[in-house]
Amino acid sequence: MSTDTDGPENGRMVKIDARVPASVLEEIDEEYERRGYASRSEAIRDALRDWLNPSVTLSEETIDALETSREQRERGETRSLDDVAEKYDVDLDE
């Protein structure tokens, strides 16, 4: 590893060596500019950030449940937590 110049986000940048199959490197080189990256390194850093902090992906089951819930709300078949607590005399602060 070697230290490079200061990076824009987390300060000091550190250079690492990684071996990848030639076919993977060819794909990276074909894609990074098309996706708007200034360099191969920038694209790989972004991919590593996504790997460390993956975005949340909802399952089909969860998406279906959310859709059902939305439809029930639109039909007036749901009540707010406050309304239910008031109806059953429940103190939500306990």
C-alpha atoms as one frame of an Amber mdcrd trajectory, in Angstrom:
protein
   0.000   0.000   0.000   1.112   3.515  -0.656  -0.267   6.863   0.409  -1.635
   9.083  -2.334  -2.891  12.664  -2.209  -5.682  13.837   0.061  -9.081  12.648
  -1.076 -12.215  14.778  -1.174 -14.236  12.719   1.315 -12.261  11.014   4.024
  -8.915  12.763   3.898  -5.879  10.682   3.024  -6.214   8.266   0.107  -4.340
   4.964   0.253  -3.423   3.049  -2.874  -4.043  -0.693  -2.846  -3.212  -3.413
  -5.325  -5.909  -5.822  -6.425  -5.856  -8.536  -9.030  -8.901  -9.060 -11.232
  -9.451 -11.193 -14.305  -8.646  -9.364 -17.551 -12.261  -9.767 -18.673 -13.499
  -7.916 -15.568 -11.051  -5.076 -16.136 -12.204  -4.829 -19.757 -15.815  -4.513
 -18.586 -14.858  -1.831 -16.047 -12.997   0.101 -18.741 -16.014  -0.139 -21.065
 -18.455   1.031 -18.388 -16.899   3.673 -16.154 -17.054   6.554 -18.631 -20.517
   5.562 -19.826 -21.707   5.759 -16.216 -20.189   9.208 -15.756 -17.038   8.400
 -13.773 -13.872  10.384 -14.476 -11.609   7.404 -13.892 -11.496   3.675 -13.292
 -10.397   4.363  -9.696 -13.414   6.578  -9.041 -15.754   3.872 -10.308 -14.092
   1.179  -8.194 -14.183   3.404  -5.061 -17.905   3.941  -5.608 -18.474   0.192
  -6.048 -16.576  -0.483  -2.803 -18.672   2.122  -0.938 -21.824   0.371  -2.193
 -20.420  -2.958  -1.012 -19.714  -1.562   2.463 -23.039   0.323   2.689 -25.523
  -1.562   0.501 -28.791   0.110  -0.365 -31.941  -1.385   1.089 -33.771  -3.738
  -1.233 -37.317  -4.784  -0.431 -38.501  -8.300  -1.150 -41.469  -8.905  -3.450
 -43.420 -10.061  -0.384 -42.764  -6.759   1.392 -43.671  -4.728  -1.686 -46.938
  -6.689  -2.014 -47.725  -6.113   1.673 -47.092  -2.378   1.306 -49.372  -2.239
  -1.731 -52.128  -4.052   0.179 -51.709  -1.654   3.096 -51.937   1.359   0.784
 -55.114  -0.002  -0.814 -56.660  -0.625   2.627 -55.824   2.940   3.659 -57.383
   4.331   0.482 -60.584   2.353   1.182 -60.686   3.721   4.725 -60.112   0.313
   6.297 -57.274   1.433   8.560 -57.004   3.634  11.644 -54.156   5.626  13.094
 -52.354   4.424  16.193 -53.607   7.478  18.079 -57.242   6.675  17.193 -56.894
   3.055  18.320 -55.126   4.066  21.553 -57.871   6.566  22.317 -60.638   4.032
  21.582 -59.101   1.449  23.921 -57.871   4.002  26.481 -54.189   3.117  26.044
 -51.447   5.512  27.125 -48.787   5.421  24.416 -46.195   7.077  26.683 -45.968
   4.089  29.023
